[in-house]
Amino acid sequence: MTKHNVAIWIDDKEAILLVFADPLEGSVSHSQGDGGSQYHVNAQQYLVRRQYYAAVLSYLGPGDEVLILGPGSAKRELCQRIKQHAGLKGNVVGLRRASGLAKVELVFPTIEAMNTSRIALPSGGQ
């Protein structure tokens, strides 16, 4: 079983997955950089939100440590969906507000979270 450190920035329109380990297998849009791989899931391809979240979850596996970032409620909804899979689709190590897709906003919180032990999740969400 390969363990990945994954940061997911998500809102109602799209999800960006940053993977800090070996690339994931799948058919989403993919690019590779110096620090890992990036995957893009477009919500408009799915008729209902449940299918959108399922598409994001399809790239997570047991043992993956997941940091979820985003501006609104989609990050909390995705967190709940991951928890419903009881570790089979990763384990959430953090949930943080990030308003945009700027690399600084994504990379620095991700590196900080992945380099620390488990981050306490807020009970009410952010």
OpenMM code with the backbone's topology and positions (N, CA, C; nanometers):
from openmm import Vec3, app, unit

residues = "MET THR LYS HIS ASN VAL ALA ILE TRP ILE ASP ASP LYS GLU ALA ILE LEU LEU VAL PHE ALA ASP PRO LEU GLU GLY SER VAL SER HIS SER GLN GLY ASP GLY GLY SER GLN TYR HIS VAL ASN ALA GLN GLN TYR LEU VAL ARG ARG GLN TYR TYR ALA ALA VAL LEU SER TYR LEU GLY PRO GLY ASP GLU VAL LEU ILE LEU GLY PRO GLY SER ALA LYS ARG GLU LEU CYS GLN ARG ILE LYS GLN HIS ALA GLY LEU LYS GLY ASN VAL VAL GLY LEU ARG ARG ALA SER GLY LEU ALA LYS VAL GLU LEU VAL PHE PRO THR ILE GLU ALA MET ASN THR SER ARG ILE ALA LEU PRO SER GLY GLY GLN".split()
positions = [
    Vec3(0.0849, -0.1179, 0.0000),
    Vec3(0.0000, 0.0000, 0.0000),
    Vec3(0.0892, 0.1238, 0.0000),
    Vec3(0.0702, 0.2110, -0.0991),
    Vec3(0.1453, 0.3346, -0.1077),
    Vec3(0.0721, 0.4440, -0.0332),
    Vec3(0.1449, 0.5147, 0.0506),
    Vec3(0.0866, 0.6255, 0.1263),
    Vec3(0.1211, 0.7556, 0.0550),
    Vec3(0.0215, 0.8402, 0.0379),
    Vec3(0.0414, 0.9710, -0.0230),
    Vec3(0.0061, 1.0796, 0.0779),
    Vec3(0.0748, 1.1914, 0.0689),
    Vec3(0.0321, 1.3130, 0.1368),
    Vec3(-0.0400, 1.3934, 0.0300),
    Vec3(-0.1670, 1.4237, 0.0544),
    Vec3(-0.2507, 1.4880, -0.0465),
    Vec3(-0.3132, 1.6146, 0.0106),
    Vec3(-0.3031, 1.7234, -0.0647),
    Vec3(-0.3746, 1.8461, -0.0314),
    Vec3(-0.4823, 1.8629, -0.1365),
    Vec3(-0.6042, 1.8898, -0.0917),
    Vec3(-0.7154, 1.9105, -0.1842),
    Vec3(-0.7716, 2.0494, -0.1609),
    Vec3(-0.7665, 2.1331, -0.2643),
    Vec3(-0.8369, 2.2609, -0.2609),
    Vec3(-0.9674, 2.2360, -0.3342),
    Vec3(-1.0790, 2.2687, -0.2691),
    Vec3(-1.2095, 2.2368, -0.3281),
    Vec3(-1.3089, 2.3500, -0.3056),
    Vec3(-1.3897, 2.3741, -0.4077),
    Vec3(-1.5069, 2.4610, -0.3942),
    Vec3(-1.6189, 2.3967, -0.4752),
    Vec3(-1.7246, 2.4703, -0.5020),
    Vec3(-1.8405, 2.4143, -0.5723),
    Vec3(-1.8151, 2.3880, -0.7209),
    Vec3(-1.7056, 2.4430, -0.7765),
    Vec3(-1.6813, 2.4318, -0.9196),
    Vec3(-1.5690, 2.3372, -0.9569),
    Vec3(-1.4693, 2.3231, -0.8695),
    Vec3(-1.3547, 2.2403, -0.9040),
    Vec3(-1.2803, 2.1944, -0.7799),
    Vec3(-1.2005, 2.0914, -0.7998),
    Vec3(-1.1117, 2.0416, -0.6953),
    Vec3(-0.9735, 2.0252, -0.7558),
    Vec3(-0.8735, 2.0709, -0.6839),
    Vec3(-0.7345, 2.0551, -0.7232),
    Vec3(-0.6687, 1.9657, -0.6196),
    Vec3(-0.6106, 1.8552, -0.6632),
    Vec3(-0.5422, 1.7632, -0.5733),
    Vec3(-0.3923, 1.7764, -0.5948),
    Vec3(-0.3184, 1.8068, -0.4888),
    Vec3(-0.1727, 1.8107, -0.4925),
    Vec3(-0.1233, 1.6876, -0.4188),
    Vec3(-0.0427, 1.6073, -0.4858),
    Vec3(0.0033, 1.4810, -0.4294),
    Vec3(0.1539, 1.4893, -0.4083),
    Vec3(0.1959, 1.4665, -0.2844),
    Vec3(0.3371, 1.4729, -0.2499),
    Vec3(0.3895, 1.3320, -0.2294),
    Vec3(0.3980, 1.2558, -0.3356),
    Vec3(0.4496, 1.1189, -0.3370),
    Vec3(0.4404, 1.0713, -0.4809),
    Vec3(0.4324, 0.9419, -0.5027),
    Vec3(0.4183, 0.8890, -0.6377),
    Vec3(0.2853, 0.9348, -0.6971),
    Vec3(0.2790, 0.9570, -0.8290),
    Vec3(0.1530, 0.9984, -0.8911),
    Vec3(0.0432, 0.8948, -0.8719),
    Vec3(-0.0802, 0.9433, -0.8627),
    Vec3(-0.1967, 0.8566, -0.8530),
    Vec3(-0.2320, 0.8054, -0.9917),
    Vec3(-0.3033, 0.6949, -0.9964),
    Vec3(-0.3514, 0.6444, -1.1245),
    Vec3(-0.4924, 0.6958, -1.1461),
    Vec3(-0.5256, 0.7334, -1.2689),
    Vec3(-0.6608, 0.7796, -1.2958),
    Vec3(-0.6680, 0.8579, -1.4245),
    Vec3(-0.7864, 0.9111, -1.4519),
    Vec3(-0.8078, 0.9774, -1.5797),
    Vec3(-0.8394, 1.1254, -1.5652),
    Vec3(-0.8055, 1.1854, -1.4518),
    Vec3(-0.8269, 1.3285, -1.4388),
    Vec3(-0.7116, 1.4022, -1.5048),
    Vec3(-0.7298, 1.5317, -1.5267),
    Vec3(-0.6241, 1.6152, -1.5801),
    Vec3(-0.5064, 1.6117, -1.4838),
    Vec3(-0.3851, 1.5950, -1.5357),
    Vec3(-0.2700, 1.5692, -1.4511),
    Vec3(-0.1476, 1.6456, -1.5006),
    Vec3(-0.0701, 1.7030, -1.4090),
    Vec3(0.0590, 1.7617, -1.4431),
    Vec3(0.1550, 1.7318, -1.3304),
    Vec3(0.2842, 1.7224, -1.3664),
    Vec3(0.3854, 1.6901, -1.2672),
    Vec3(0.4825, 1.8056, -1.2534),
    Vec3(0.5216, 1.8345, -1.1297),
    Vec3(0.6187, 1.9393, -1.1032),
    Vec3(0.7285, 1.8854, -1.0139),
    Vec3(0.8108, 1.9765, -0.9624),
    Vec3(0.9240, 1.9368, -0.8797),
    Vec3(0.8812, 1.8726, -0.7490),
    Vec3(0.7709, 1.9192, -0.6901),
    Vec3(0.7332, 1.8715, -0.5578),
    Vec3(0.6293, 1.7612, -0.5568),
    Vec3(0.5804, 1.7175, -0.6716),
    Vec3(0.4771, 1.6151, -0.6737),
    Vec3(0.3916, 1.6271, -0.7973),
    Vec3(0.2682, 1.5847, -0.7850),
    Vec3(0.1755, 1.5851, -0.8980),
    Vec3(0.0514, 1.6663, -0.8635),
    Vec3(-0.0160, 1.7135, -0.9671),
    Vec3(-0.1392, 1.7893, -0.9488),
    Vec3(-0.2469, 1.7296, -1.0379),
    Vec3(-0.3682, 1.7157, -0.9802),
    Vec3(-0.4829, 1.6609, -1.0518),
    Vec3(-0.5980, 1.7600, -1.0421),
    Vec3(-0.6806, 1.7645, -1.1462),
    Vec3(-0.7924, 1.8592, -1.1509),
    Vec3(-0.9221, 1.7836, -1.1772),
    Vec3(-1.0247, 1.8096, -1.0950),
    Vec3(-1.1570, 1.7508, -1.1150),
    Vec3(-1.2552, 1.8661, -1.1325),
    Vec3(-1.3265, 1.8689, -1.2458),
    Vec3(-1.4202, 1.9752, -1.2762),
    Vec3(-1.5612, 1.9325, -1.2345),
    Vec3(-1.6232, 2.0071, -1.1446),
    Vec3(-1.7554, 1.9721, -1.0928),
    Vec3(-1.8625, 1.9752, -1.2007),
    Vec3(-1.8434, 2.0554, -1.3035),
    Vec3(-1.9445, 2.0690, -1.4082),
    Vec3(-1.9622, 1.9402, -1.4895),
    Vec3(-1.8693, 1.8459, -1.4775),
    Vec3(-1.8806, 1.7187, -1.5488),
    Vec3(-1.9808, 1.6251, -1.4821),
    Vec3(-2.0275, 1.6596, -1.3636),
    Vec3(-2.1125, 1.5695, -1.2858),
    Vec3(-2.2500, 1.6318, -1.2635),
    Vec3(-2.3544, 1.5506, -1.2746),
    Vec3(-2.4906, 1.6000, -1.2618),
    Vec3(-2.5263, 1.6362, -1.1174),
    Vec3(-2.4748, 1.5606, -1.0226),
    Vec3(-2.5058, 1.5873, -0.8819),
    Vec3(-2.3771, 1.5957, -0.8017),
    Vec3(-2.3851, 1.6676, -0.6939),
    Vec3(-2.2686, 1.6911, -0.6085),
    Vec3(-2.2089, 1.5603, -0.5557),
    Vec3(-2.2927, 1.4635, -0.5271),
    Vec3(-2.2456, 1.3345, -0.4759),
    Vec3(-2.1454, 1.2711, -0.5734),
    Vec3(-2.1738, 1.2800, -0.7038),
    Vec3(-2.0837, 1.2242, -0.8045),
    Vec3(-1.9519, 1.3017, -0.8099),
    Vec3(-1.9587, 1.4317, -0.7911),
    Vec3(-1.8389, 1.5172, -0.7879),
    Vec3(-1.7471, 1.4732, -0.6738),
    Vec3(-1.8040, 1.4576, -0.5546),
    Vec3(-1.7229, 1.4135, -0.4406),
    Vec3(-1.6695, 1.2719, -0.4621),
    Vec3(-1.7494, 1.1852, -0.5213),
    Vec3(-1.7044, 1.0487, -0.5487),
    Vec3(-1.5854, 1.0497, -0.6452),
    Vec3(-1.5873, 1.1396, -0.7430),
    Vec3(-1.4754, 1.1502, -0.8371),
    Vec3(-1.3478, 1.1932, -0.7643),
    Vec3(-1.3600, 1.2863, -0.6714),
    Vec3(-1.2436, 1.3299, -0.5928),
    Vec3(-1.1947, 1.2142, -0.5061),
    Vec3(-1.2863, 1.1467, -0.4388),
    Vec3(-1.2505, 1.0352, -0.3504),
    Vec3(-1.1868, 0.9187, -0.4246),
    Vec3(-1.2185, 0.9040, -0.5519),
    Vec3(-1.1668, 0.7901, -0.6274),
    Vec3(-1.0145, 0.7925, -0.6389),
    Vec3(-0.9523, 0.9041, -0.6112),
    Vec3(-0.8069, 0.9162, -0.6201),
    Vec3(-0.7384, 0.9049, -0.4843),
    Vec3(-0.8139, 0.8714, -0.3817),
    Vec3(-0.7575, 0.8541, -0.2479),
    Vec3(-0.7601, 0.7074, -0.2098),
    Vec3(-0.6601, 0.6669, -0.1350),
    Vec3(-0.6539, 0.5278, -0.0916),
    Vec3(-0.6286, 0.5179, 0.0572),
    Vec3(-0.6322, 0.3968, 0.1097),
    Vec3(-0.6040, 0.3762, 0.2521),
    Vec3(-0.4636, 0.4267, 0.2845),
    Vec3(-0.4504, 0.4916, 0.3961),
    Vec3(-0.3200, 0.5410, 0.4377),
    Vec3(-0.2865, 0.6799, 0.3886),
    Vec3(-0.3582, 0.7309, 0.2876),
    Vec3(-0.3316, 0.8668, 0.2413),
    Vec3(-0.3664, 0.9660, 0.3512),
    Vec3(-0.2801, 1.0627, 0.3701),
    Vec3(-0.3072, 1.1696, 0.4656),
    Vec3(-0.3507, 1.2915, 0.3863),
    Vec3(-0.4689, 1.3437, 0.4203),
    Vec3(-0.5347, 1.4441, 0.3378),
    Vec3(-0.5544, 1.5742, 0.4150),
    Vec3(-0.5077, 1.6830, 0.3543),
    Vec3(-0.5343, 1.8172, 0.4035),
    Vec3(-0.6353, 1.8783, 0.3077),
    Vec3(-0.7486, 1.9271, 0.3599),
    Vec3(-0.8531, 1.9839, 0.2755),
    Vec3(-0.8558, 2.1348, 0.2940),
    Vec3(-0.8477, 2.2057, 0.1822),
    Vec3(-0.8476, 2.3516, 0.1799),
    Vec3(-0.9623, 2.3998, 0.0929),
    Vec3(-1.0132, 2.5189, 0.1214),
    Vec3(-1.1169, 2.5754, 0.0356),
    Vec3(-1.1862, 2.6926, 0.1016),
    Vec3(-1.2655, 2.7657, 0.0234),
    Vec3(-1.3287, 2.8865, 0.0733),
    Vec3(-1.4637, 2.8655, 0.1424),
    Vec3(-1.5334, 2.7571, 0.1129),
    Vec3(-1.6704, 2.7433, 0.1623),
    Vec3(-1.7010, 2.6080, 0.2203),
    Vec3(-1.8260, 2.5677, 0.2054),
    Vec3(-1.8753, 2.4453, 0.2687),
    Vec3(-1.8284, 2.3171, 0.2002),
    Vec3(-1.7815, 2.3237, 0.0766),
    Vec3(-1.7406, 2.2025, 0.0053),
    Vec3(-1.6301, 2.1283, 0.0793),
    Vec3(-1.5394, 2.2013, 0.1447),
    Vec3(-1.4309, 2.1342, 0.2167),
    Vec3(-1.4847, 2.0529, 0.3342),
    Vec3(-1.5851, 2.1059, 0.4034),
    Vec3(-1.6445, 2.0323, 0.5160),
    Vec3(-1.7233, 1.9107, 0.4660),
    Vec3(-1.7936, 1.9276, 0.3550),
    Vec3(-1.8701, 1.8162, 0.2982),
    Vec3(-1.7770, 1.7041, 0.2526),
    Vec3(-1.6664, 1.7396, 0.1874),
    Vec3(-1.5702, 1.6382, 0.1458),
    Vec3(-1.5090, 1.5693, 0.2676),
    Vec3(-1.4790, 1.6437, 0.3710),
    Vec3(-1.4252, 1.5867, 0.4951),
    Vec3(-1.5215, 1.4821, 0.5511),
    Vec3(-1.6501, 1.5129, 0.5548),
    Vec3(-1.7489, 1.4174, 0.6049),
    Vec3(-1.7540, 1.2918, 0.5184),
    Vec3(-1.7435, 1.3080, 0.3878),
    Vec3(-1.7459, 1.1921, 0.2976),
    Vec3(-1.6238, 1.1028, 0.3199),
    Vec3(-1.5082, 1.1649, 0.3415),
    Vec3(-1.3879, 1.0860, 0.3689),
    Vec3(-1.4044, 1.0099, 0.4996),
    Vec3(-1.4566, 1.0755, 0.6020),
    Vec3(-1.4773, 1.0100, 0.7316),
    Vec3(-1.5752, 0.8933, 0.7211),
    Vec3(-1.6744, 0.9034, 0.6338),
    Vec3(-1.7725, 0.7960, 0.6160),
    Vec3(-1.7082, 0.6688, 0.5604),
    Vec3(-1.5925, 0.6811, 0.4971),
    Vec3(-1.5232, 0.5651, 0.4411),
    Vec3(-1.4286, 0.5001, 0.5423),
    Vec3(-1.4263, 0.5484, 0.6646),
    Vec3(-1.3510, 0.4874, 0.7755),
    Vec3(-1.2069, 0.4514, 0.7394),
    Vec3(-1.1351, 0.5452, 0.6788),
    Vec3(-0.9940, 0.5226, 0.6492),
    Vec3(-0.9647, 0.4577, 0.5153),
    Vec3(-1.0657, 0.4117, 0.4457),
    Vec3(-1.0423, 0.3472, 0.3167),
    Vec3(-1.0154, 0.4483, 0.2054),
    Vec3(-1.0519, 0.5715, 0.2270),
    Vec3(-1.0278, 0.6780, 0.1301),
    Vec3(-0.9472, 0.7900, 0.1953),
    Vec3(-0.8439, 0.7517, 0.2669),
    Vec3(-0.7563, 0.8489, 0.3305),
    Vec3(-0.8041, 0.8892, 0.4686),
    Vec3(-0.7179, 0.9614, 0.5364),
    Vec3(-0.7487, 1.0151, 0.6684),
    Vec3(-0.7241, 1.1650, 0.6654),
    Vec3(-0.8207, 1.2421, 0.7101),
    Vec3(-0.8094, 1.3874, 0.7096),
    Vec3(-0.7190, 1.4300, 0.8245),
    Vec3(-0.6123, 1.5027, 0.7913),
    Vec3(-0.5193, 1.5522, 0.8930),
    Vec3(-0.5379, 1.7009, 0.9189),
    Vec3(-0.6167, 1.7680, 0.8352),
    Vec3(-0.6405, 1.9099, 0.8548),
    Vec3(-0.7492, 1.9620, 0.7635),
    Vec3(-0.8115, 2.0687, 0.8082),
    Vec3(-0.9192, 2.1349, 0.7357),
    Vec3(-0.8947, 2.2837, 0.7525),
    Vec3(-0.8667, 2.3530, 0.6407),
    Vec3(-0.8299, 2.4950, 0.6501),
    Vec3(-0.8992, 2.5772, 0.5431),
    Vec3(-0.9256, 2.7018, 0.5795),
    Vec3(-0.9836, 2.7965, 0.4848),
    Vec3(-0.8730, 2.8510, 0.3945),
    Vec3(-0.8965, 2.8480, 0.2652),
    Vec3(-0.8067, 2.9067, 0.1657),
    Vec3(-0.8949, 2.9614, 0.0548),
    Vec3(-0.8922, 3.0908, 0.0357),
    Vec3(-0.9875, 3.1539, -0.0551),
    Vec3(-0.9572, 3.1325, -0.2021),
    Vec3(-0.8312, 3.1112, -0.2387),
    Vec3(-0.8010, 3.1009, -0.3808),
    Vec3(-0.7022, 2.9919, -0.4118),
    Vec3(-0.6631, 2.9877, -0.5373),
    Vec3(-0.5737, 2.8838, -0.5839),
    Vec3(-0.4286, 2.9294, -0.5950),
    Vec3(-0.3951, 3.0423, -0.5360),
    Vec3(-0.2576, 3.0899, -0.5431),
    Vec3(-0.1640, 2.9842, -0.4862),
    Vec3(-0.0520, 2.9593, -0.5529),
    Vec3(0.0404, 2.8556, -0.5089),
    Vec3(0.0854, 2.8755, -0.3648),
    Vec3(0.1093, 2.9988, -0.3251),
    Vec3(0.1533, 3.0247, -0.1880),
    Vec3(0.0457, 2.9810, -0.0904),
    Vec3(-0.0787, 3.0102, -0.1209),
    Vec3(-0.1895, 2.9724, -0.0328),
    Vec3(-0.2029, 2.8214, -0.0212),
    Vec3(-0.1703, 2.7492, -0.1258),
    Vec3(-0.1816, 2.6039, -0.1232),
    Vec3(-0.0577, 2.5358, -0.0669),
    Vec3(0.0581, 2.5738, -0.1153),
    Vec3(0.1787, 2.4992, -0.0830),
    Vec3(0.2237, 2.5184, 0.0605),
    Vec3(0.2277, 2.6407, 0.1117),
    Vec3(0.2793, 2.6602, 0.2463),
    Vec3(0.1931, 2.5955, 0.3542),
    Vec3(0.0607, 2.6103, 0.3533),
    Vec3(-0.0177, 2.5379, 0.4541),
    Vec3(-0.0047, 2.3867, 0.4384),
    Vec3(0.0098, 2.3405, 0.3155),
    Vec3(0.0225, 2.1975, 0.2909),
    Vec3(0.1519, 2.1436, 0.3483),
    Vec3(0.2621, 2.2097, 0.3186),
    Vec3(0.3914, 2.1662, 0.3702),
    Vec3(0.3916, 2.1704, 0.5218),
    Vec3(0.3381, 2.2779, 0.5788),
    Vec3(0.3318, 2.2911, 0.7246),
    Vec3(0.2516, 2.1766, 0.7855),
    Vec3(0.1363, 2.1477, 0.7281),
    Vec3(0.0502, 2.0428, 0.7826),
    Vec3(0.1107, 1.9049, 0.7653),
    Vec3(0.1717, 1.8796, 0.6525),
    Vec3(0.2265, 1.7474, 0.6263),
    Vec3(0.3545, 1.7225, 0.7062),
    Vec3(0.4195, 1.8287, 0.7531),
    Vec3(0.5415, 1.8128, 0.8304),
    Vec3(0.5171, 1.8090, 0.9804),
    Vec3(0.3933, 1.8223, 1.0220),
    Vec3(0.3620, 1.8166, 1.1640),
    Vec3(0.2852, 1.6887, 1.1916),
    Vec3(0.2753, 1.6551, 1.3180),
    Vec3(0.1910, 1.5404, 1.3511),
    Vec3(0.0462, 1.5817, 1.3283),
    Vec3(-0.0433, 1.4947, 1.3500),
    Vec3(-0.1850, 1.5203, 1.3215),
    Vec3(-0.2305, 1.6568, 1.3738),
    Vec3(-0.3057, 1.7244, 1.2878),
    Vec3(-0.3643, 1.8534, 1.3229),
    Vec3(-0.5030, 1.8272, 1.3777),
    Vec3(-0.5365, 1.8910, 1.4888),
    Vec3(-0.6704, 1.8731, 1.5454),
    Vec3(-0.7712, 1.9383, 1.4520),
    Vec3(-0.8709, 1.8629, 1.4136),
    Vec3(-0.9778, 1.9167, 1.3284),
    Vec3(-1.0738, 1.9970, 1.4126),
    Vec3(-1.1189, 2.1117, 1.3623),
    Vec3(-1.2174, 2.1885, 1.4368),
    Vec3(-1.3481, 2.1112, 1.4463),
    Vec3(-1.4117, 2.1171, 1.5610),
    Vec3(-1.5353, 2.0404, 1.5801),
    Vec3(-1.6486, 2.0958, 1.4955),
    Vec3(-1.6533, 2.2253, 1.4764),
    Vec3(-1.7627, 2.2854, 1.4001),
    Vec3(-1.7251, 2.3156, 1.2573),
    Vec3(-1.6016, 2.2854, 1.2150),
    Vec3(-1.5584, 2.3177, 1.0800),
    Vec3(-1.5156, 2.4610, 1.0717),
    Vec3(-1.4649, 2.5002, 0.9554),
    Vec3(-1.4223, 2.6382, 0.9346),
    Vec3(-1.5056, 2.7040, 0.8300),
] * unit.nanometer
topology = app.Topology()
chain = topology.addChain("A")
for resn in residues:
    res = topology.addResidue(resn, chain)
    for name in ("N", "CA", "C"):
        topology.addAtom(name, app.Element.getBySymbol(name[0]), res)
